[in-house]
Amino acid sequence: MSQTSDSCLDTWMGREALAEAMIPVIGRLYRENNVVTSIHGRSLINKSTMNILKAHRFARRMSNTELLLEETAPLLNTLAQLDLGAAAIDVARLAEKYKLEGNGASLEEFLRAELADVVGKRGADDRTSTDVVLYGFGRIGRLLARLLIEKAGGGHGLRLRAIVVRRGSDKDLTKRASLLRRDSVHGSFEGTIRVDEDANTITANGVQVQVIYSDNPATIDYTAYGIKDALVVDNTGRWRDAEGLSQHLQSKGVARVLLTAPGKGALKNIVHGINHGSIEDTDQIVSAASCTTNAITPVLKAINDKFGVIHGHVETVHSFTNDQNLIDNFHKGDRRGRSAALNMVITETGAATAVAKALPELQGKLSGSSIRVPTPDVSLAILNLSLENGTTKDEVNDYLRQMSLHSDLRKQIDYIDSPEVVSTDFVGSRRAGIVDGLATISNDKNVILYVWYDNEFGYSCQVVRVMEEMAGVNPPSFPAKEPAAALAAIAV
């Protein structure tokens, strides 16, 4: 029986009240316990009542079942009573596991057992903080700054200490702060920003960032600013090999370097979720590969593990970038001199071959090309794959949806099957790539997959994950293991 208009409104207001009551609980867990809560990977920290409601509603797209506030509210309240140490907790997955494997235990009993490693360790955080320097403050640099400030918490983990740029004008500091505050694609910065021109600092949500002006990565004394053993993230793309990037290591206070572009030569190209385990303490310089490589490699691994990839072609429909000309002008690259705002531009991509650097089993099996299009952000990869084992559209879609929920690749792969989504709907996605299930085409051993990706923000999230691995600052994550029923659904 359908509800009346009055009862619909009453139900909504009741849900609003539950969401409002969650906000201080989420905040206390974060500030007092260093606990980051999320719903299927979507952080609940500093979110509004409406955003919390939307996160619960979104869960239905992920798992085909409604995530009820009547389930998550008591779960959060119980977590707040357990005096937890630092942790990352996905309340949606935890609630699902309780329903599947609670075995008659009370919610508190279940949570005490599931989170035994951090129960009673109020606020304890074994992580050491790592100073971070952003060398370059363009599209990726500013998004990394937003993410690092968002994750600042109690000062553990990654600490954004400085940005390095070339002085652009007398009002350089104010302009840099303004670009951090306002973004035409990603919207306004969530919080407050202050500028101290005398000290050359930008303070965002209490995080003080030193702005250093330099043209030479090898001659900066970071220790003069109290920075030591820093992880320098090079966002300029000027140097792509070990020789060029090693200039950073000559500066005082630098321990390691991460490149936010495909690395050349023998540099490790890391796609988090795929080969981040290969990062060793002795690796001083590492590459986070490209946005496209990060978007397609997790999906390709999932497909190869289940069905086997014989060969395939990757076509990327990619938003234009600053590397292209706004209007026709000279450019050393073919076609990229033509107006990015007016044209579709056929160009090359190294992403298909770069996949093999992270996933060697696909060496020589992929070709690729790219079309730049007049949109400022969000791109689409079309994977045309020949498989060893045949499948159907429903089978491959269900498999990829389960991978997005319950596998080790759930931070990288997202899944959607809405008939109305377009590119702007994926601005701000924190996953490396989003499989568009309704666009999937399957003809037994030939499958075509469409994978959306925010080539700016989604990639920046992957970069931060690599930074956390390099610094060794990941908190324990819960639930640590997936429900047995969920694992059975994705078993190879």
HUBELTA-V635674 format. One record per backbone hydrogen bond with DSSP energy under -0.5 kcal/mol. CO is the residue of the C=O (numbers start at 1). NH is the residue of the N-H. Records with the same first field share a line. If there is no record, write none. Layout:
CO: NH, NH
This chain:
4: 8
5: 9
6: 10
7: 11
8: 12
9: 13
10: 14
11: 15
12: 16
13: 17
14: 18
15: 19
16: 20
17: 21
18: 22
19: 23
20: 24
21: 25
22: 26
23: 27
24: 28
25: 29
26: 30
27: 31
28: 32, 33
29: 33, 35
30: 34
34: 36, 87
35: 37
36: 89
37: 44
38: 91, 92
39: 42
41: 43
42: 39
44: 47
48: 52
49: 53
50: 54
51: 55
52: 56
53: 57
54: 58
55: 59
56: 67
57: 60
58: 61, 62
59: 63
60: 64
66: 68
68: 71, 72
69: 73
71: 75
72: 76
73: 77
74: 78
75: 79
76: 80
77: 81
78: 81
79: 82
82: 120
83: 121, 122
84: 123
87: 36, 89
88: 478
89: 38, 91
90: 94
91: 95
92: 96
93: 97
94: 98
95: 99
96: 100
97: 101
98: 102
102: 105
106: 110
107: 111
108: 112
109: 113
110: 114
111: 115
113: 116
115: 118, 119
118: 85, 121
121: 124
124: 86
130: 159
131: 231
132: 161, 162
133: 135, 233
134: 136, 164
135: 235, 236
138: 142
139: 143
140: 144
141: 145
142: 146
143: 147
144: 148
145: 149
146: 150
147: 151
149: 152
152: 155
157: 130
158: 160
159: 132, 161
161: 210
162: 134
163: 212
164: 136
165: 214
169: 172
171: 175
172: 176
173: 177
174: 178
175: 179
176: 180
177: 181
178: 182
181: 189
183: 187
189: 191
192: 205
194: 203
195: 197
196: 200, 201
200: 211
201: 196
202: 204, 209
203: 194, 205
204: 207
206: 208
207: 204, 209
208: 210
209: 202
210: 163, 212
212: 165, 214
216: 219
220: 222, 252
221: 224
222: 225, 227
223: 226
228: 131
230: 232, 255, 256
231: 133, 233
232: 234, 258
233: 135, 235
234: 260
240: 264
241: 245
242: 246
244: 247
245: 248
246: 249
247: 250
248: 251
251: 254
252: 222
253: 230
256: 232
257: 286
258: 234
259: 261, 288
261: 289
264: 267
268: 270, 287
269: 271
270: 272
271: 274, 275
275: 278
276: 279
280: 283
282: 284
284: 257
286: 259
287: 270
290: 294
291: 295
292: 296
293: 297
294: 298
296: 300
297: 301
298: 302
299: 303
300: 304
301: 305
302: 306
303: 307, 308
304: 308
307: 388, 389
308: 310, 388
311: 386
312: 367
313: 315, 384
314: 316, 369
315: 317, 382
316: 318, 371
317: 380
318: 373
321: 324
325: 340
326: 341
333: 337
334: 336
335: 338
336: 325
337: 329
339: 342, 343
343: 345
344: 346
345: 372
347: 370
350: 354
351: 355
353: 356
354: 357, 358
355: 358, 359
359: 362
360: 363
362: 365
365: 312
367: 314
369: 316
370: 347
371: 318
372: 345
373: 320, 375
375: 320
379: 453
380: 317
381: 383, 451
382: 315, 384
383: 385, 449
384: 313
385: 387, 447
386: 310, 311
391: 444
392: 396
393: 397
394: 398
395: 399
396: 400
397: 401
398: 402
399: 403
400: 404
401: 405
402: 405, 406
403: 407
407: 410
409: 412, 413
412: 433
414: 435
416: 437
418: 421
422: 425
423: 426
424: 427
426: 429
433: 414, 435
434: 452
435: 416, 437
436: 439, 440
437: 440
441: 448
443: 445, 446
444: 391
445: 387
446: 443
447: 385
448: 441
449: 383, 451
450: 436, 452
451: 381
452: 434
453: 379, 455
454: 458, 459
456: 460
457: 461
458: 462
459: 463
460: 464
461: 465
462: 466
463: 467
464: 468
465: 469
466: 470
467: 471
468: 472, 473
476: 88
478: 90
483: 487
484: 488
485: 489
486: 490
487: 490
488: 491
